[in-house]
Amino acid sequence: MKRSIAILALILVGLPTRLLACDVCDRRQPETLKGITHGIGLQNNIDYFIILGAIVIVGVTLFFSIKFLIRPKESAPNHIKNIVVE
């Protein structure tokens, strides 16, 4: 048990440095994403709107899925949503 916790701790400590961009990618990134991602990054302004739209869709979907999971508002005791909650 202690060994698996130690291995997990080492992975989590080393993970943030692996996720950051390398020097070559850092120079190619736009100012807003510098040092965060690998690759050439977003090419034009429409890419920002696409990413923003995806974030909004994921956020709304996450909100409603949690909302309906916590309070399904179904009166039948054998409804599938009530089985998940219990």
C-alpha positions as CSV (number, residue, x, y, z in Angstrom):
1,M,0.0,0.0,0.0
2,K,2.8,2.4,0.9
3,R,4.7,1.6,-2.2
4,S,1.8,2.3,-4.5
5,I,1.1,5.6,-2.7
6,A,4.8,6.5,-3.1
7,I,4.7,5.6,-6.8
8,L,1.5,7.7,-7.3
9,A,3.1,10.6,-5.5
10,L,6.2,10.5,-7.8
11,I,4.0,10.4,-10.9
12,L,1.9,13.3,-9.8
13,V,5.0,15.4,-8.9
14,G,6.7,14.7,-12.2
15,L,3.5,15.1,-14.3
16,P,3.3,18.9,-14.5
17,T,6.7,19.2,-16.0
18,R,5.8,16.7,-18.7
19,L,2.7,18.6,-19.7
20,L,4.4,21.9,-20.2
21,A,5.7,22.9,-23.7
22,C,9.2,22.4,-24.8
23,D,11.5,25.3,-25.9
24,V,10.7,24.9,-29.6
25,C,7.0,24.8,-29.1
26,D,7.2,27.7,-26.6
27,R,8.6,30.0,-29.3
28,R,5.9,29.0,-31.8
29,Q,2.9,29.6,-29.5
30,P,0.8,32.8,-29.5
31,E,1.3,35.0,-26.4
32,T,-1.9,33.7,-24.7
33,L,-0.8,30.0,-24.8
34,K,3.0,30.4,-24.4
35,G,4.4,27.6,-22.3
36,I,1.2,25.7,-21.9
37,T,0.7,23.4,-25.0
38,H,2.8,21.6,-27.5
39,G,2.5,22.3,-31.3
40,I,2.0,25.4,-33.2
41,G,-1.2,26.4,-31.4
42,L,-4.2,28.3,-32.6
43,Q,-3.7,29.7,-36.1
44,N,-6.3,32.5,-36.4
45,N,-9.1,34.1,-34.4
46,I,-11.8,31.7,-35.5
47,D,-9.9,28.9,-33.6
48,Y,-10.5,30.8,-30.3
49,F,-14.3,30.9,-31.0
50,I,-14.3,27.1,-31.7
51,I,-12.5,26.4,-28.5
52,L,-14.8,28.7,-26.5
53,G,-17.8,27.1,-28.1
54,A,-16.5,23.6,-27.1
55,I,-15.9,24.8,-23.5
56,V,-19.4,26.2,-23.3
57,I,-21.0,23.0,-24.6
58,V,-18.9,20.8,-22.2
59,G,-19.8,23.1,-19.3
60,V,-23.5,23.1,-20.0
61,T,-23.5,19.3,-20.5
62,L,-21.6,18.7,-17.3
63,F,-24.0,21.0,-15.4
64,F,-27.1,19.3,-16.6
65,S,-25.7,15.8,-16.1
66,I,-24.8,16.5,-12.5
67,K,-28.1,18.3,-11.9
68,F,-30.2,15.5,-13.2
69,L,-28.1,12.8,-11.5
70,I,-28.5,14.5,-8.1
71,R,-32.2,15.5,-8.4
72,P,-33.8,13.3,-11.0
73,K,-37.4,14.5,-10.2
74,E,-38.9,11.2,-11.1
75,S,-41.7,9.9,-8.8
76,A,-41.5,6.2,-9.8
77,P,-39.3,4.4,-7.3
78,N,-38.0,1.9,-9.9
79,H,-36.9,4.6,-12.5
80,I,-33.4,4.1,-13.7
81,K,-32.3,7.5,-12.4
82,N,-33.3,6.6,-8.9
83,I,-31.3,3.4,-9.2
84,V,-28.2,5.4,-10.0
85,V,-28.7,7.8,-7.1
86,E,-29.2,5.0,-4.6
